[in-house]
Amino acid sequence: MSVAPIPLATVPRTFGEYLKSFGPGLVVVLTWLGAGDIVDMAIAGGSYGYSLMWVLVLAVVMRFLFVSRIAWYQLCNERQEGVLDGLVRLHPLYGPGLFLGALLVGHIDGAYMSVGCAEVWRNVTGVGQTWQWAIVINGAVLFLVLRPTYRSMETFFKILLGLLSVSFVGTAIWVGVNPQGIFLGLVRFELPGQHGHFNPLLVAVAMIGAVGGSFMNLVYPYFIEAKGWRGPQYRRVQTYDFLLGVVVMVVLNLSIWTLGAELLYPDKHITTLADLPNLLSVVLGNGGRLLFYLGIFAALFMSCTGHASGLGRIGSHAWMRCRKQEPLASQDFAQHPAYRWIAIWCAVSPLVWTLPGMPDFVTLTLVANSGKVVMLPALAGGIWWITSSRKFIGEKHRNRWWDHVVMVVLFALAIYGTIKATESVVDWAVSR
């Protein structure tokens, strides 16, 4: 089945037009900013103060450079094809691999995000069970993603971003910020000894998995296309758009880290979703607790929605390639029948993890984000190849020598992260 093309957007010329055009970067960053960031930043701050902040810098730089190369290919390749099409031309196994990856990531990520969203409202209201709230919330996610209008989703995300900013940044300022601690944590490259329930290596690798990213990096090209950006003429607005999104991500992450460092470090630890909000209630009163809970829910709900929408697009695109169809990047994959079934899978299958007796929210988040890093080498290597070869991207826009340096570093980090993630998850499993 063919799907309809997406019309091109107007190329911005003035400062005001640029501001109005921004959106895909915020949508994808708020999709990434979910359970992983909240838990990993709070645990890192609570267990190690500010001493691991350099890992956040590494993860953010890694993601910005890697995703920028993905966007470069999406906009500048001479065939006007999507990134997934380039990867499939590189090797046909990328098609079924990315299709299965969309299903797997949709289930794994959906597990801890569904549990987190449900626990928020159970803790706030004191009514019902986790699985009951999860059914209601995931039903709302389905309502949004099965009506795939990108403009409405972008507007919805911008509104919730306001709530996130008030919640996370506001509570961090309210509690108090240590500028010297933040500065030293960013410039001191050290890995402290274990303090708390989670070893620093697991926390660091999980943070790279949540912020540095893996499979979900491939969602950004679909949001770019849904915006109507197609061709090299949109490269500048795309760069500014993504840079704005990354700045937002850093500010929100540092806010959560600050709360962990100021409220938990050195003698308190986070083991459940309620730990940090409950401490906020001691310091700021019940109003501070409720405000932070609203921020947690906004982050998780946007992440659930963005995952279902983005993975539905990736999965339907990969499905078409598995069936030997030749889609163009301009096609709206949210209109394909496979999109609906993948979105339903992302919202419904994780509900099994909300039943009594399943692992808790914090444990699910740490282990899942560490495990996702193992997908990064194949993606990093593939992106490096297709952005370097004139056969794929063309002579004019292929990687220069400095781009190769960046991609070598990213590929090396991907392999190292995979090894360390595997070791950390095995160590965690043995310790259990």
C-alpha positions as CSV (number, residue, x, y, z in Angstrom):
1,M,0.0,0.0,0.0
2,S,1.3,3.5,-0.9
3,V,1.0,6.4,1.5
4,A,0.5,10.0,0.8
5,P,3.4,12.5,0.4
6,I,3.9,15.3,2.9
7,P,3.9,18.9,1.5
8,L,7.1,21.0,1.9
9,A,7.2,23.7,4.6
10,T,8.2,27.3,4.0
11,V,11.9,27.9,4.4
12,P,12.3,30.4,7.2
13,R,14.1,33.7,6.4
14,T,13.6,36.0,9.5
15,F,14.2,35.5,13.2
16,G,10.5,35.3,13.8
17,E,10.0,32.7,11.1
18,Y,12.7,30.6,12.6
19,L,11.0,30.7,16.0
20,K,7.7,29.7,14.5
21,S,9.4,26.8,12.6
22,F,11.1,25.2,15.6
23,G,9.4,22.0,16.7
24,P,10.9,18.6,15.6
25,G,13.9,19.1,17.9
26,L,11.7,19.8,20.9
27,V,9.4,16.9,20.1
28,V,12.2,14.3,19.8
29,V,14.0,15.6,22.9
30,L,10.8,15.4,24.9
31,T,10.3,11.9,23.6
32,W,13.8,11.0,24.8
33,L,13.3,12.8,28.1
34,G,11.4,10.2,30.0
35,A,11.9,7.7,32.7
36,G,15.6,7.2,31.9
37,D,16.6,10.8,32.4
38,I,14.5,11.3,35.6
39,V,15.7,8.1,37.3
40,D,19.3,8.2,36.1
41,M,19.9,11.9,36.9
42,A,18.2,11.6,40.3
43,I,20.2,8.4,41.2
44,A,23.5,10.0,39.9
45,G,22.9,13.1,42.0
46,G,21.7,11.3,45.0
47,S,24.5,8.7,45.1
48,Y,27.5,10.7,43.8
49,G,26.6,14.4,44.3
50,Y,27.9,16.4,41.3
51,S,30.9,14.1,40.6
52,L,29.4,12.3,37.6
53,M,28.1,15.3,35.7
54,W,30.9,15.0,33.1
55,V,29.1,11.8,31.9
56,L,26.0,13.9,31.1
57,V,28.3,16.2,28.9
58,L,29.7,13.1,27.1
59,A,26.2,11.7,26.5
60,V,24.8,15.0,25.2
61,V,27.7,15.7,22.9
62,M,27.6,12.1,21.6
63,R,23.9,12.4,20.9
64,F,24.1,15.8,19.2
65,L,26.9,14.8,16.9
66,F,25.4,11.4,16.0
67,V,21.8,12.7,15.4
68,S,23.2,15.6,13.4
69,R,24.8,13.1,11.0
70,I,21.4,11.3,10.8
71,A,19.6,14.5,10.0
72,W,22.4,15.4,7.5
73,Y,21.7,12.3,5.5
74,Q,17.9,12.7,5.7
75,L,18.1,16.2,4.2
76,C,21.1,16.1,1.9
77,N,21.3,12.7,0.2
78,E,20.9,12.8,-3.6
79,R,18.3,10.1,-3.8
80,Q,15.9,12.0,-1.5
81,E,15.5,8.8,0.5
82,G,15.1,8.2,4.2
83,V,17.9,7.1,6.5
84,L,16.3,3.7,6.9
85,D,16.3,3.3,3.1
86,G,20.0,4.1,3.0
87,L,20.7,1.5,5.7
88,V,18.7,-1.1,3.9
89,R,20.7,-0.5,0.7
90,L,23.9,-0.9,2.8
91,H,22.6,-4.3,4.0
92,P,19.1,-5.8,3.6
93,L,19.2,-7.1,7.2
94,Y,18.7,-3.6,8.4
95,G,15.1,-3.9,7.3
96,P,13.9,-6.8,9.4
97,G,16.4,-5.7,12.1
98,L,14.9,-2.3,12.5
99,F,11.3,-3.7,12.3
100,L,12.0,-6.1,15.2
101,G,13.9,-3.3,16.9
102,A,10.9,-1.1,16.8
103,L,8.8,-3.8,18.4
104,L,11.4,-4.6,21.0
105,V,12.1,-1.0,22.0
106,G,8.4,-0.2,22.1
107,H,7.9,-3.0,24.6
108,I,11.0,-2.4,26.7
109,D,10.6,1.4,26.9
110,G,6.9,1.1,27.3
111,A,7.3,-1.1,30.3
112,Y,9.0,1.4,32.6
113,M,7.2,4.4,31.2
114,S,3.8,2.7,31.8
115,V,4.7,1.8,35.3
116,G,6.1,5.3,36.0
117,C,3.0,7.1,34.7
118,A,0.7,4.8,36.7
119,E,2.7,5.1,39.9
120,V,2.5,8.9,39.7
121,W,-1.3,9.0,39.8
122,R,-1.5,6.1,42.3
123,N,0.9,8.0,44.6
124,V,-0.8,11.4,44.1
125,T,-4.4,10.2,44.6
126,G,-3.8,7.2,46.9
127,V,-6.5,5.4,44.8
128,G,-6.4,2.3,42.7
129,Q,-3.6,0.0,41.6
130,T,-0.7,0.5,39.2
131,W,-2.2,-1.7,36.5
132,Q,-5.5,0.1,36.6
133,W,-4.0,3.6,36.1
134,A,-1.8,2.1,33.4
135,I,-4.8,1.0,31.4
136,V,-6.3,4.5,31.6
137,I,-3.1,6.3,30.7
138,N,-2.0,4.0,27.9
139,G,-5.5,4.3,26.5
140,A,-5.0,8.1,26.3
141,V,-1.7,7.6,24.5
142,L,-3.4,5.4,22.0
143,F,-6.1,8.1,21.5
144,L,-3.4,10.6,20.6
145,V,-1.2,8.5,18.4
146,L,-3.9,6.8,16.4
147,R,-4.9,10.3,15.1
148,P,-1.5,11.0,13.7
149,T,-1.5,14.7,13.1
150,Y,2.0,15.9,13.6
151,R,1.1,19.6,14.1
152,S,-1.3,18.8,17.0
153,M,1.3,16.6,18.7
154,E,3.9,19.3,18.4
155,T,1.6,21.9,20.0
156,F,0.7,19.4,22.7
157,F,4.4,18.8,23.5
158,K,5.1,22.5,23.6
159,I,2.3,23.0,26.2
160,L,3.6,20.2,28.4
161,L,7.2,21.6,28.0
162,G,6.0,24.7,29.9
163,L,4.7,22.4,32.7
164,L,8.0,20.5,32.7
165,S,10.0,23.7,33.0
166,V,8.0,25.1,35.9
167,S,8.1,21.7,37.6
168,F,11.8,20.7,37.3
169,V,13.6,24.0,37.0
170,G,11.2,25.7,39.5
171,T,11.7,23.0,42.2
172,A,15.5,23.0,41.7
173,I,15.7,26.7,42.2
174,W,13.3,26.4,45.1
175,V,15.5,23.8,46.8
176,G,18.8,25.7,46.0
177,V,21.5,25.4,43.4
178,N,25.2,24.9,44.0
179,P,27.0,26.6,41.1
180,Q,30.5,25.5,42.2
181,G,29.4,21.9,42.6
182,I,27.9,21.9,39.1
183,F,31.1,23.4,37.6
184,L,33.4,20.9,39.3
185,G,31.2,18.0,38.4
186,L,31.3,19.1,34.7
187,V,35.1,19.4,34.5
188,R,36.4,16.7,36.9
189,F,36.6,13.4,34.9
190,E,36.4,10.9,37.7
191,L,34.5,7.7,38.5
192,P,34.0,7.6,42.2
193,G,33.7,4.4,44.3
194,Q,30.3,2.8,44.9
195,H,28.0,4.7,47.2
196,G,24.4,3.5,47.4
197,H,22.5,0.7,45.8
198,F,23.8,1.1,42.3
199,N,27.5,1.1,41.2
200,P,28.7,4.1,39.3
201,L,29.5,2.2,36.2
202,L,25.9,1.0,35.9
203,V,24.7,4.6,36.5
204,A,27.1,6.1,34.0
205,V,26.3,3.6,31.2
206,A,22.5,3.8,31.9
207,M,22.9,7.6,31.6
208,I,24.6,7.2,28.2
209,G,21.8,4.8,27.2
210,A,19.1,7.3,28.2
211,V,20.8,10.5,27.0
212,G,23.4,9.4,24.5
213,G,20.7,7.2,23.0
214,S,20.5,4.4,20.5
215,F,17.5,3.2,18.6
216,M,15.3,6.3,19.3
217,N,17.8,8.5,17.5
218,L,16.3,7.2,14.3
219,V,12.9,8.8,15.2
220,Y,14.1,12.4,14.5
221,P,14.2,12.1,10.7
222,Y,10.5,11.1,10.8
223,F,9.6,14.2,12.8
224,I,11.7,16.3,10.4
225,E,9.8,14.8,7.4
226,A,6.4,15.3,9.2
227,K,7.3,18.9,9.6
228,G,7.8,19.2,5.8
229,W,11.6,19.7,5.9
230,R,13.0,17.9,2.9
231,G,16.2,19.0,1.1
232,P,19.5,20.8,1.9
233,Q,17.7,24.1,2.1
234,Y,16.3,23.1,5.5
235,R,19.7,22.2,7.0
236,R,20.1,25.5,8.8
237,V,16.7,25.6,10.5
238,Q,17.1,21.9,11.4
239,T,20.5,22.6,13.1
240,Y,19.1,25.5,15.1
241,D,16.0,23.5,15.9
242,F,17.9,20.5,17.2
243,L,20.4,22.7,19.1
244,L,17.4,24.4,20.9
245,G,16.1,20.9,21.8
246,V,19.5,19.8,23.2
247,V,19.7,23.0,25.3
248,V,16.3,22.3,26.8
249,M,17.3,18.7,27.5
250,V,20.5,19.8,29.3
251,V,18.6,22.3,31.5
252,L,15.9,19.9,32.5
253,N,18.5,17.1,33.2
254,L,20.7,19.4,35.3
255,S,17.6,20.5,37.3
256,I,16.8,16.8,38.2
257,W,20.4,16.1,39.0
258,T,20.5,19.2,41.3
259,L,17.5,17.9,43.2
260,G,19.1,14.5,43.7
261,A,22.4,16.1,44.8
262,E,20.8,18.5,47.2
263,L,18.1,16.3,48.7
264,L,19.6,12.8,48.6
265,Y,23.4,13.0,48.7
266,P,25.3,11.6,50.7
267,D,23.2,9.6,53.1
268,K,19.8,9.1,51.3
269,H,19.1,6.9,48.3
270,I,16.4,6.6,45.7
271,T,14.9,3.1,45.3
272,T,11.3,4.0,44.3
273,L,9.6,6.6,42.2
274,A,8.1,8.2,45.3
275,D,11.4,8.8,47.2
276,L,12.3,12.2,45.6
277,P,8.8,13.7,45.6
278,N,8.4,12.7,49.2
279,L,11.6,14.4,50.2
280,L,10.5,17.5,48.3
281,S,7.3,17.5,50.5
282,V,9.6,17.7,53.6
283,V,11.5,20.6,52.2
284,L,8.9,22.5,50.2
285,G,5.6,21.1,51.5
286,N,3.0,19.1,49.7
287,G,2.8,21.7,47.0
288,G,6.4,21.0,46.0
289,R,5.7,17.3,46.0
290,L,2.6,17.7,43.7
291,L,4.5,20.1,41.4
292,F,7.3,17.6,40.9
293,Y,4.9,14.7,40.4
294,L,3.2,16.7,37.6
295,G,6.5,17.2,35.9
296,I,7.3,13.5,36.1
297,F,4.0,12.6,34.6
298,A,4.4,15.2,31.8
299,A,7.8,13.8,30.9
300,L,6.7,10.2,31.0
301,F,3.5,10.8,29.1
302,M,5.2,12.7,26.3
303,S,7.8,10.0,26.1
304,C,5.1,7.3,25.8
305,T,3.3,9.3,23.1
306,G,6.5,10.1,21.2
307,H,7.7,6.5,21.4
308,A,4.5,5.0,20.0
309,S,4.3,7.6,17.3
310,G,8.0,7.5,16.3
311,L,8.4,3.7,16.5
312,G,5.1,3.3,14.6
313,R,6.7,5.3,11.7
314,I,10.0,3.5,11.8
315,G,8.3,0.1,12.0
316,S,5.9,0.8,9.1
317,H,8.8,2.1,7.0
318,A,10.9,-1.0,7.8
319,W,7.8,-3.2,7.1
320,M,7.5,-1.7,3.6
321,R,11.2,-2.4,2.9
322,C,10.8,-6.0,4.2
323,R,8.1,-6.4,1.6
324,K,10.5,-5.1,-1.1
325,Q,8.5,-1.9,-1.5
326,E,10.5,1.3,-2.3
327,P,9.0,4.1,-0.2
328,L,10.3,7.7,-0.5
329,A,11.2,9.9,2.5
330,S,8.3,12.2,1.6
331,Q,5.7,9.6,2.4
332,D,3.7,9.8,5.6
333,F,4.3,6.5,7.2
334,A,1.7,7.3,10.0
335,Q,-0.9,6.6,7.3
336,H,0.3,3.1,6.7
337,P,-1.8,0.3,8.3
338,A,1.3,-1.2,10.0
339,Y,1.6,2.1,11.9
340,R,-1.6,1.5,13.8
341,W,-0.7,-2.1,14.8
342,I,2.8,-1.1,16.0
343,A,1.4,1.9,18.0
344,I,-1.1,-0.5,19.6
345,W,1.7,-2.9,20.5
346,C,3.8,-0.1,22.1
347,A,0.8,0.9,24.3
348,V,-0.7,-2.5,25.1
349,S,2.1,-5.0,25.4
350,P,4.0,-3.2,28.3
351,L,0.9,-3.4,30.5
352,V,2.1,-6.9,31.6
353,W,4.9,-5.2,33.6
354,T,2.3,-3.2,35.6
355,L,0.9,-6.3,37.3
356,P,1.7,-7.1,40.9
357,G,5.0,-8.9,41.5
358,M,6.8,-7.4,38.5
359,P,10.2,-5.4,39.0
360,D,9.9,-1.9,40.3
361,F,10.1,1.3,38.2
362,V,13.6,2.3,39.1
363,T,15.1,-1.2,38.4
364,L,13.3,-1.5,35.1
365,T,14.5,1.9,34.0
366,L,18.2,1.3,34.8
367,V,18.5,-2.1,33.4
368,A,16.5,-1.3,30.2
369,N,18.6,1.8,29.4
370,S,21.8,0.0,30.0
371,G,20.6,-2.9,27.7
372,K,19.6,-0.5,24.9
373,V,23.2,0.6,24.4
374,V,24.0,-2.7,22.8
375,M,22.1,-1.6,19.7
376,L,24.3,1.4,19.1
377,P,27.3,-0.1,17.3
378,A,25.3,-1.4,14.3
379,L,23.5,2.0,14.0
380,A,26.7,4.1,14.5
381,G,28.6,2.0,12.0
382,G,25.8,2.1,9.4
383,I,25.3,5.9,9.7
384,W,29.0,6.4,9.4
385,W,29.1,4.3,6.2
386,I,26.1,5.9,4.4
387,T,27.2,9.4,5.3
388,S,30.7,8.8,4.0
389,S,30.0,7.0,0.7
390,R,29.3,9.0,-2.5
391,K,27.2,6.0,-3.5
392,F,24.8,6.8,-0.7
393,I,24.8,10.5,0.2
394,G,26.6,11.8,-2.9
395,E,29.9,13.6,-3.4
396,K,28.8,17.1,-2.3
397,H,27.6,16.2,1.2
398,R,29.6,13.2,2.2
399,N,31.7,13.3,5.4
400,R,34.9,15.4,5.5
401,W,38.0,14.4,7.4
402,W,36.7,16.1,10.6
403,D,33.4,14.3,10.3
404,H,35.3,11.0,10.1
405,V,37.1,11.9,13.3
406,V,33.8,12.5,15.0
407,M,32.3,9.2,13.7
408,V,35.4,7.2,14.8
409,V,35.0,8.5,18.3
410,L,31.3,7.8,18.3
411,F,31.8,4.3,17.0
412,A,34.5,3.6,19.6
413,L,32.2,4.9,22.3
414,A,29.4,2.7,21.0
415,I,31.5,-0.4,21.2
416,Y,32.9,0.5,24.6
417,G,29.4,1.3,25.9
418,T,28.1,-2.0,24.7
419,I,30.8,-4.0,26.5
420,K,30.4,-2.1,29.7
421,A,26.6,-2.2,29.5
422,T,26.7,-6.0,29.2
423,E,29.1,-6.3,32.1
424,S,27.0,-3.9,34.3
425,V,23.7,-5.8,33.6
426,V,25.3,-9.1,34.3
427,D,26.8,-7.8,37.5
428,W,23.4,-6.5,38.5
429,A,21.7,-9.8,37.7
430,V,24.3,-11.7,39.7
431,S,23.9,-9.4,42.7
432,R,20.1,-10.0,42.7
